[in-house]
Amino acid sequence: MTLKLYNTLTREKEEFKPLHPGMVGIYVCGPTVYDHPHLGHAKSYVSFDVIVRYLRHLKYKVRYVQNITDVGHLTDNADEGEDKIEERARLERVEPMELAEKYMKSYFDDMDALGIMRADIAPRATGHIPEQIELVEKLLAKGVAYEAGGSVYFDVNKFKPYGQLSGRRLDDLQASVRIEPNPDKRCPLDFALWKKAQPNHIMRWRSPWGDGFPGWHLECSAMSMKYLGETFDIHGGGLENIFPHHECEIAQSEAANEEPFVRRWMHNNMVTVGGQKMGKSLDNFVTLKAAFAVHNPQVIRFFILNSHYRSPLDYTDEALNAAATGLEHLLIPITGVKERIRHAREKPPEEAILEKISEHRRRFLEAMDDDFNTAEALGALFQFSREVNVILNSGQEIGLKTLQEIDSFYHTFGGEVLGVVTEKPQPGAGGDAKGEEALIKLLVNTREDLRQAKQYQLADEIRKKLAELGVILEDKPEGVKWRSRL
């Protein structure tokens, strides 16, 4: 089976063939760093992390670019007021760039916790002002942009395909405009390429049109083309970015270069709360830091990947608790396999088991080849785990080679591709590991003594308290085993 992905532009699943054989260029819209990231951000960046991981698993050389928006933007029809970064900086009584640094660090900390690999290039908007000014000059020279009142606007009537990504006709868009008209604009839909800075606007740069700052859409075109070329393979982002952001990116990029901008557009769906989009504007968001206080980041990642990237994901405490339980069940046989490997001996591989591994590998790859269907891929991983559990509990001696093949399956598909199977330390793996481990063993032994004495209520109380501390006890025929809970 060949990789197929859904293209928002054509509204079809298409066989993936990169522009340059063996190489993939992908750009994903990054965060505006004025607050801590929330679960909605995690949905997008976990989804594209797995997409990049899988492309690399298929042996593509991937250049992954994800921007950092460290300059806020006024809406296109606004002439006064502050952008998000400046407004928040004023509230926190810091410089705007100081605020951007703070929340950029917060973003990367949370993404690292989720196991998201850093982009190959993470360009910052403020570091690419010359490229953005150069793009504006090019559009002016081609006659598709105009200067008015110290700002520069893109003339959407000069770009006939405008609306192709969102499936909207220009005439219909113009008829539906309800914003207050801006006297500087020729058409209400025209969007700002460069905005004149008002006296109270702190973040400003010199330009041929006076002091100002780039429009919302300009940075992504300038930076994606700088690092990936005038045409590249994949541009990703959230559904909410299709219009106007990505629509405007297409217009300004293709008008400037007279070449196709992006071959395939990919958009992840949103996280919802009670069916309503999670977002800061609705004040119904859950920051990742708050979620991490309750659940291991690995659980959050697993929760997200249980839905297809193009499907909505409804957040509830019950859903996250179910994800924690599901991931725990997935990891139990992995621990068992690693333990068996330490004591296994060399013997001819069990062909029947190797055939099962091959079958589940095929199911996993089919799921991922079908527009990166992580929910189906996890289903294949769970089915594999159920069979591994049966094998481990059968009493059959499994040879070293076979056990290593099982472990390799988990490492490759659960770890390298999905990123939900990671090598995690046992409780107490920090500074006083030996002391904490000794204490746990003491409590486990005490519980066994209580059980022998038929004091089951006290024994159950110890088990309960250990579980609250993240230590799970498993009663096995050969004795009690303990491990960390996620």
NORWOGI-V893069 format. One record per residue. N is the residue number from 0. RES is the residue in three letters. OMEGA is omega in whole degrees, -180 to 180 (NA if undefined). Layout:
n=N res=RES omega=OMEGA
n=N res=RES omega=OMEGA
This chain:
n=0 res=MET omega=178
n=1 res=THR omega=-179
n=2 res=LEU omega=174
n=3 res=LYS omega=178
n=4 res=LEU omega=-179
n=5 res=TYR omega=179
n=6 res=ASN omega=-180
n=7 res=THR omega=-177
n=8 res=LEU omega=-178
n=9 res=THR omega=-177
n=10 res=ARG omega=179
n=11 res=GLU omega=168
n=12 res=LYS omega=-177
n=13 res=GLU omega=173
n=14 res=GLU omega=-176
n=15 res=PHE omega=173
n=16 res=LYS omega=-176
n=17 res=PRO omega=179
n=18 res=LEU omega=178
n=19 res=HIS omega=-176
n=20 res=PRO omega=177
n=21 res=GLY omega=-178
n=22 res=MET omega=179
n=23 res=VAL omega=172
n=24 res=GLY omega=-178
n=25 res=ILE omega=179
n=26 res=TYR omega=179
n=27 res=VAL omega=179
n=28 res=CYS omega=-179
n=29 res=GLY omega=-174
n=30 res=PRO omega=164
n=31 res=THR omega=-166
n=32 res=VAL omega=176
n=33 res=TYR omega=179
n=34 res=ASP omega=178
n=35 res=HIS omega=178
n=36 res=PRO omega=-180
n=37 res=HIS omega=-175
n=38 res=LEU omega=176
n=39 res=GLY omega=176
n=40 res=HIS omega=-179
n=41 res=ALA omega=179
n=42 res=LYS omega=-178
n=43 res=SER omega=-170
n=44 res=TYR omega=171
n=45 res=VAL omega=-179
n=46 res=SER omega=-178
n=47 res=PHE omega=174
n=48 res=ASP omega=-180
n=49 res=VAL omega=177
n=50 res=ILE omega=179
n=51 res=VAL omega=179
n=52 res=ARG omega=-177
n=53 res=TYR omega=176
n=54 res=LEU omega=178
n=55 res=ARG omega=175
n=56 res=HIS omega=178
n=57 res=LEU omega=174
n=58 res=LYS omega=171
n=59 res=TYR omega=170
n=60 res=LYS omega=-173
n=61 res=VAL omega=167
n=62 res=ARG omega=-176
n=63 res=TYR omega=-180
n=64 res=VAL omega=177
n=65 res=GLN omega=-174
n=66 res=ASN omega=170
n=67 res=ILE omega=178
n=68 res=THR omega=-179
n=69 res=ASP omega=168
n=70 res=VAL omega=-179
n=71 res=GLY omega=-177
n=72 res=HIS omega=169
n=73 res=LEU omega=173
n=74 res=THR omega=-172
n=75 res=ASP omega=-177
n=76 res=ASN omega=-179
n=77 res=ALA omega=178
n=78 res=ASP omega=-179
n=79 res=GLU omega=178
n=80 res=GLY omega=-176
n=81 res=GLU omega=173
n=82 res=ASP omega=-174
n=83 res=LYS omega=-177
n=84 res=ILE omega=-179
n=85 res=GLU omega=179
n=86 res=GLU omega=180
n=87 res=ARG omega=178
n=88 res=ALA omega=178
n=89 res=ARG omega=180
n=90 res=LEU omega=-178
n=91 res=GLU omega=178
n=92 res=ARG omega=176
n=93 res=VAL omega=174
n=94 res=GLU omega=180
n=95 res=PRO omega=-180
n=96 res=MET omega=175
n=97 res=GLU omega=178
n=98 res=LEU omega=-180
n=99 res=ALA omega=178
n=100 res=GLU omega=-179
n=101 res=LYS omega=-175
n=102 res=TYR omega=172
n=103 res=MET omega=177
n=104 res=LYS omega=178
n=105 res=SER omega=180
n=106 res=TYR omega=-178
n=107 res=PHE omega=177
n=108 res=ASP omega=-178
n=109 res=ASP omega=178
n=110 res=MET omega=177
n=111 res=ASP omega=180
n=112 res=ALA omega=180
n=113 res=LEU omega=-180
n=114 res=GLY omega=-180
n=115 res=ILE omega=180
n=116 res=MET omega=179
n=117 res=ARG omega=174
n=118 res=ALA omega=177
n=119 res=ASP omega=178
n=120 res=ILE omega=178
n=121 res=ALA omega=-175
n=122 res=PRO omega=179
n=123 res=ARG omega=-177
n=124 res=ALA omega=-177
n=125 res=THR omega=179
n=126 res=GLY omega=-177
n=127 res=HIS omega=177
n=128 res=ILE omega=179
n=129 res=PRO omega=179
n=130 res=GLU omega=-180
n=131 res=GLN omega=177
n=132 res=ILE omega=180
n=133 res=GLU omega=179
n=134 res=LEU omega=178
n=135 res=VAL omega=179
n=136 res=GLU omega=180
n=137 res=LYS omega=180
n=138 res=LEU omega=176
n=139 res=LEU omega=-178
n=140 res=ALA omega=180
n=141 res=LYS omega=176
n=142 res=GLY omega=179
n=143 res=VAL omega=177
n=144 res=ALA omega=-180
n=145 res=TYR omega=179
n=146 res=GLU omega=178
n=147 res=ALA omega=175
n=148 res=GLY omega=180
n=149 res=GLY omega=175
n=150 res=SER omega=177
n=151 res=VAL omega=-177
n=152 res=TYR omega=173
n=153 res=PHE omega=-179
n=154 res=ASP omega=-174
n=155 res=VAL omega=179
n=156 res=ASN omega=177
n=157 res=LYS omega=179
n=158 res=PHE omega=-171
n=159 res=LYS omega=-180
n=160 res=PRO omega=-177
n=161 res=TYR omega=-178
n=162 res=GLY omega=-175
n=163 res=GLN omega=-177
n=164 res=LEU omega=-178
n=165 res=SER omega=180
n=166 res=GLY omega=-179
n=167 res=ARG omega=177
n=168 res=ARG omega=-177
n=169 res=LEU omega=180
n=170 res=ASP omega=179
n=171 res=ASP omega=178
n=172 res=LEU omega=-180
n=173 res=GLN omega=-179
n=174 res=ALA omega=-175
n=175 res=SER omega=-177
n=176 res=VAL omega=-180
n=177 res=ARG omega=-177
n=178 res=ILE omega=178
n=179 res=GLU omega=-177
n=180 res=PRO omega=176
n=181 res=ASN omega=-176
n=182 res=PRO omega=179
n=183 res=ASP omega=-175
n=184 res=LYS omega=174
n=185 res=ARG omega=180
n=186 res=CYS omega=-179
n=187 res=PRO omega=-179
n=188 res=LEU omega=178
n=189 res=ASP omega=-176
n=190 res=PHE omega=-175
n=191 res=ALA omega=169
n=192 res=LEU omega=179
n=193 res=TRP omega=-178
n=194 res=LYS omega=174
n=195 res=LYS omega=179
n=196 res=ALA omega=175
n=197 res=GLN omega=-175
n=198 res=PRO omega=-177
n=199 res=ASN omega=-178
n=200 res=HIS omega=-173
n=201 res=ILE omega=-175
n=202 res=MET omega=-176
n=203 res=ARG omega=180
n=204 res=TRP omega=177
n=205 res=ARG omega=180
n=206 res=SER omega=176
n=207 res=PRO omega=-177
n=208 res=TRP omega=-178
n=209 res=GLY omega=180
n=210 res=ASP omega=-180
n=211 res=GLY omega=-178
n=212 res=PHE omega=-174
n=213 res=PRO omega=173
n=214 res=GLY omega=-173
n=215 res=TRP omega=-169
n=216 res=HIS omega=-168
n=217 res=LEU omega=-172
n=218 res=GLU omega=-176
n=219 res=CYS omega=177
n=220 res=SER omega=-176
n=221 res=ALA omega=-175
n=222 res=MET omega=179
n=223 res=SER omega=-179
n=224 res=MET omega=178
n=225 res=LYS omega=-173
n=226 res=TYR omega=-177
n=227 res=LEU omega=-179
n=228 res=GLY omega=-176
n=229 res=GLU omega=174
n=230 res=THR omega=178
n=231 res=PHE omega=-165
n=232 res=ASP omega=-170
n=233 res=ILE omega=170
n=234 res=HIS omega=-177
n=235 res=GLY omega=177
n=236 res=GLY omega=179
n=237 res=GLY omega=179
n=238 res=LEU omega=-177
n=239 res=GLU omega=180
n=240 res=ASN omega=-177
n=241 res=ILE omega=178
n=242 res=PHE omega=6
n=243 res=PRO omega=-166
n=244 res=HIS omega=-177
n=245 res=HIS omega=175
n=246 res=GLU omega=-180
n=247 res=CYS omega=175
n=248 res=GLU omega=180
n=249 res=ILE omega=-176
n=250 res=ALA omega=-175
n=251 res=GLN omega=-178
n=252 res=SER omega=-178
n=253 res=GLU omega=175
n=254 res=ALA omega=-179
n=255 res=ALA omega=-171
n=256 res=ASN omega=-177
n=257 res=GLU omega=177
n=258 res=GLU omega=174
n=259 res=PRO omega=-177
n=260 res=PHE omega=-176
n=261 res=VAL omega=-180
n=262 res=ARG omega=-179
n=263 res=ARG omega=178
n=264 res=TRP omega=180
n=265 res=MET omega=-178
n=266 res=HIS omega=176
n=267 res=ASN omega=176
n=268 res=ASN omega=-170
n=269 res=MET omega=169
n=270 res=VAL omega=-180
n=271 res=THR omega=174
n=272 res=VAL omega=-176
n=273 res=GLY omega=178
n=274 res=GLY omega=-179
n=275 res=GLN omega=-177
n=276 res=LYS omega=174
n=277 res=MET omega=180
n=278 res=GLY omega=-179
n=279 res=LYS omega=-178
n=280 res=SER omega=180
n=281 res=LEU omega=179
n=282 res=ASP omega=178
n=283 res=ASN omega=-175
n=284 res=PHE omega=175
n=285 res=VAL omega=180
n=286 res=THR omega=178
n=287 res=LEU omega=179
n=288 res=LYS omega=177
n=289 res=ALA omega=179
n=290 res=ALA omega=-180
n=291 res=PHE omega=178
n=292 res=ALA omega=-178
n=293 res=VAL omega=-175
n=294 res=HIS omega=173
n=295 res=ASN omega=178
n=296 res=PRO omega=178
n=297 res=GLN omega=178
n=298 res=VAL omega=179
n=299 res=ILE omega=179
n=300 res=ARG omega=180
n=301 res=PHE omega=178
n=302 res=PHE omega=-179
n=303 res=ILE omega=-175
n=304 res=LEU omega=175
n=305 res=ASN omega=173
n=306 res=SER omega=176
n=307 res=HIS omega=-176
n=308 res=TYR omega=180
n=309 res=ARG omega=179
n=310 res=SER omega=175
n=311 res=PRO omega=-179
n=312 res=LEU omega=-177
n=313 res=ASP omega=-177
n=314 res=TYR omega=168
n=315 res=THR omega=175
n=316 res=ASP omega=-179
n=317 res=GLU omega=-180
n=318 res=ALA omega=179
n=319 res=LEU omega=177
n=320 res=ASN omega=178
n=321 res=ALA omega=178
n=322 res=ALA omega=179
n=323 res=ALA omega=179
n=324 res=THR omega=-180
n=325 res=GLY omega=180
n=326 res=LEU omega=178
n=327 res=GLU omega=179
n=328 res=HIS omega=179
n=329 res=LEU omega=-174
n=330 res=LEU omega=-177
n=331 res=ILE omega=-179
n=332 res=PRO omega=178
n=333 res=ILE omega=177
n=334 res=THR omega=180
n=335 res=GLY omega=179
n=336 res=VAL omega=-179
n=337 res=LYS omega=179
n=338 res=GLU omega=178
n=339 res=ARG omega=-178
n=340 res=ILE omega=-177
n=341 res=ARG omega=-175
n=342 res=HIS omega=-175
n=343 res=ALA omega=177
n=344 res=ARG omega=179
n=345 res=GLU omega=174
n=346 res=LYS omega=-180
n=347 res=PRO omega=-178
n=348 res=PRO omega=179
n=349 res=GLU omega=-172
n=350 res=GLU omega=-179
n=351 res=ALA omega=179
n=352 res=ILE omega=178
n=353 res=LEU omega=177
n=354 res=GLU omega=177
n=355 res=LYS omega=178
n=356 res=ILE omega=180
n=357 res=SER omega=180
n=358 res=GLU omega=180
n=359 res=HIS omega=174
n=360 res=ARG omega=179
n=361 res=ARG omega=180
n=362 res=ARG omega=-179
n=363 res=PHE omega=-178
n=364 res=LEU omega=177
n=365 res=GLU omega=179
n=366 res=ALA omega=-178
n=367 res=MET omega=177
n=368 res=ASP omega=179
n=369 res=ASP omega=177
n=370 res=ASP omega=173
n=371 res=PHE omega=-177
n=372 res=ASN omega=-176
n=373 res=THR omega=179
n=374 res=ALA omega=178
n=375 res=GLU omega=179
n=376 res=ALA omega=176
n=377 res=LEU omega=176
n=378 res=GLY omega=177
n=379 res=ALA omega=180
n=380 res=LEU omega=179
n=381 res=PHE omega=178
n=382 res=GLN omega=177
n=383 res=PHE omega=-179
n=384 res=SER omega=178
n=385 res=ARG omega=180
n=386 res=GLU omega=177
n=387 res=VAL omega=178
n=388 res=ASN omega=179
n=389 res=VAL omega=-180
n=390 res=ILE omega=-177
n=391 res=LEU omega=-176
n=392 res=ASN omega=-176
n=393 res=SER omega=-175
n=394 res=GLY omega=180
n=395 res=GLN omega=175
n=396 res=GLU omega=-179
n=397 res=ILE omega=-178
n=398 res=GLY omega=-177
n=399 res=LEU omega=-178
n=400 res=LYS omega=-179
n=401 res=THR omega=179
n=402 res=LEU omega=179
n=403 res=GLN omega=177
n=404 res=GLU omega=177
n=405 res=ILE omega=-180
n=406 res=ASP omega=179
n=407 res=SER omega=178
n=408 res=PHE omega=179
n=409 res=TYR omega=-177
n=410 res=HIS omega=-176
n=411 res=THR omega=-171
n=412 res=PHE omega=177
n=413 res=GLY omega=-177
n=414 res=GLY omega=-174
n=415 res=GLU omega=-177
n=416 res=VAL omega=-176
n=417 res=LEU omega=178
n=418 res=GLY omega=179
n=419 res=VAL omega=177
n=420 res=VAL omega=-179
n=421 res=THR omega=175
n=422 res=GLU omega=-176
n=423 res=LYS omega=178
n=424 res=PRO omega=173
n=425 res=GLN omega=177
n=426 res=PRO omega=178
n=427 res=GLY omega=-180
n=428 res=ALA omega=179
n=429 res=GLY omega=-171
n=430 res=GLY omega=-177
n=431 res=ASP omega=-173
n=432 res=ALA omega=-176
n=433 res=LYS omega=-179
n=434 res=GLY omega=-180
n=435 res=GLU omega=180
n=436 res=GLU omega=179
n=437 res=ALA omega=179
n=438 res=LEU omega=179
n=439 res=ILE omega=180
n=440 res=LYS omega=177
n=441 res=LEU omega=-180
n=442 res=LEU omega=178
n=443 res=VAL omega=179
n=444 res=ASN omega=178
n=445 res=THR omega=178
n=446 res=ARG omega=180
n=447 res=GLU omega=178
n=448 res=ASP omega=179
n=449 res=LEU omega=179
n=450 res=ARG omega=178
n=451 res=GLN omega=179
n=452 res=ALA omega=179
n=453 res=LYS omega=175
n=454 res=GLN omega=-170
n=455 res=TYR omega=-179
n=456 res=GLN omega=179
n=457 res=LEU omega=178
n=458 res=ALA omega=179
n=459 res=ASP omega=179
n=460 res=GLU omega=177
n=461 res=ILE omega=179
n=462 res=ARG omega=-179
n=463 res=LYS omega=-179
n=464 res=LYS omega=177
n=465 res=LEU omega=179
n=466 res=ALA omega=178
n=467 res=GLU omega=179
n=468 res=LEU omega=178
n=469 res=GLY omega=-180
n=470 res=VAL omega=-178
n=471 res=ILE omega=177
n=472 res=LEU omega=176
n=473 res=GLU omega=180
n=474 res=ASP omega=-179
n=475 res=LYS omega=177
n=476 res=PRO omega=-178
n=477 res=GLU omega=179
n=478 res=GLY omega=-177
n=479 res=VAL omega=174
n=480 res=LYS omega=175
n=481 res=TRP omega=-180
n=482 res=ARG omega=-179
n=483 res=SER omega=173
n=484 res=ARG omega=180
n=485 res=LEU omega=NA
